Amino acid sequence: MTRRSGAWYPAYTNAEVTAGRARSVSAVVNAALARRAEADREADAAVRAAAQAVRSDAAASAKVARMTAHVLAQRERHLAQDPGE
């Protein structure tokens, strides 16, 4: 059983409860969800900080604008070549 298959968690959570490391399966799941939520909040904060750093730097902002224009132009060329996609 792999973590990706989704079949790992019943055995893992039951083992945690049986070993006395968790009060219940729900406690294990809630703790995992809380860790995931905190990691997501930290990642969001890092992205916001990076975006603010770019906004504060005129040269970086100009570079992002050029890159965005380039990607959008590529997209338009691709759509013009194969409008079915």
BELPE-V453618 format. One record per residue. N is the residue number from 1. PSI is psi as a letter, one per 30 degrees, with the letter a starting at -180 (999 if undefined). NEAR is the number of other C-alpha atoms within 8 Angstrom. D_LAST is the distance of its C-alpha to the last C-alpha in Angstrom with 2 decimals. Layout:
# BELPE-V453618
n=N psi=PSI near=NEAR d_last=D_LAST
n=N psi=PSI near=NEAR d_last=D_LAST
This chain:
# BELPE-V453618
n=1 psi=k near=5 d_last=37.21
n=2 psi=l near=7 d_last=34.81
n=3 psi=e near=8 d_last=33.94
n=4 psi=f near=5 d_last=30.24
n=5 psi=f near=7 d_last=30.99
n=6 psi=f near=7 d_last=32.64
n=7 psi=f near=10 d_last=35.80
n=8 psi=e near=10 d_last=37.78
n=9 psi=e near=8 d_last=38.71
n=10 psi=e near=7 d_last=41.19
n=11 psi=e near=8 d_last=43.33
n=12 psi=e near=8 d_last=43.14
n=13 psi=e near=12 d_last=43.96
n=14 psi=e near=9 d_last=46.70
n=15 psi=e near=8 d_last=48.17
n=16 psi=e near=12 d_last=48.27
n=17 psi=e near=12 d_last=50.10
n=18 psi=e near=7 d_last=52.42
n=19 psi=f near=7 d_last=53.32
n=20 psi=g near=7 d_last=54.16
n=21 psi=f near=7 d_last=51.62
n=22 psi=k near=10 d_last=49.93
n=23 psi=e near=7 d_last=51.43
n=24 psi=l near=8 d_last=48.66
n=25 psi=e near=11 d_last=45.20
n=26 psi=e near=6 d_last=44.08
n=27 psi=e near=9 d_last=45.69
n=28 psi=e near=11 d_last=43.73
n=29 psi=e near=9 d_last=40.41
n=30 psi=e near=8 d_last=41.33
n=31 psi=e near=8 d_last=42.37
n=32 psi=e near=8 d_last=39.11
n=33 psi=e near=8 d_last=37.15
n=34 psi=e near=8 d_last=39.45
n=35 psi=e near=8 d_last=38.90
n=36 psi=e near=8 d_last=35.13
n=37 psi=e near=8 d_last=35.41
n=38 psi=e near=8 d_last=37.72
n=39 psi=e near=8 d_last=35.45
n=40 psi=e near=8 d_last=32.56
n=41 psi=e near=8 d_last=34.94
n=42 psi=e near=8 d_last=36.01
n=43 psi=e near=8 d_last=32.49
n=44 psi=e near=8 d_last=31.70
n=45 psi=e near=8 d_last=34.95
n=46 psi=e near=8 d_last=34.14
n=47 psi=e near=8 d_last=30.78
n=48 psi=e near=8 d_last=32.60
n=49 psi=e near=8 d_last=35.34
n=50 psi=e near=8 d_last=33.03
n=51 psi=e near=8 d_last=31.22
n=52 psi=e near=8 d_last=34.67
n=53 psi=e near=8 d_last=35.83
n=54 psi=e near=10 d_last=33.01
n=55 psi=e near=9 d_last=33.75
n=56 psi=f near=7 d_last=37.41
n=57 psi=j near=8 d_last=36.86
n=58 psi=e near=8 d_last=36.05
n=59 psi=e near=6 d_last=35.05
n=60 psi=e near=9 d_last=32.68
n=61 psi=e near=11 d_last=31.17
n=62 psi=e near=8 d_last=30.68
n=63 psi=e near=8 d_last=29.07
n=64 psi=e near=8 d_last=26.58
n=65 psi=e near=8 d_last=25.83
n=66 psi=e near=8 d_last=25.30
n=67 psi=e near=8 d_last=23.03
n=68 psi=e near=8 d_last=20.94
n=69 psi=e near=8 d_last=20.74
n=70 psi=e near=8 d_last=19.77
n=71 psi=e near=8 d_last=16.88
n=72 psi=e near=8 d_last=15.61
n=73 psi=e near=8 d_last=16.11
n=74 psi=e near=8 d_last=14.19
n=75 psi=e near=8 d_last=11.16
n=76 psi=e near=8 d_last=11.72
n=77 psi=e near=8 d_last=12.24
n=78 psi=e near=8 d_last=9.08
n=79 psi=e near=10 d_last=7.13
n=80 psi=e near=7 d_last=9.93
n=81 psi=e near=6 d_last=9.65
n=82 psi=i near=7 d_last=6.27
n=83 psi=f near=6 d_last=5.56
n=84 psi=f near=4 d_last=3.80
n=85 psi=999 near=4 d_last=0.00
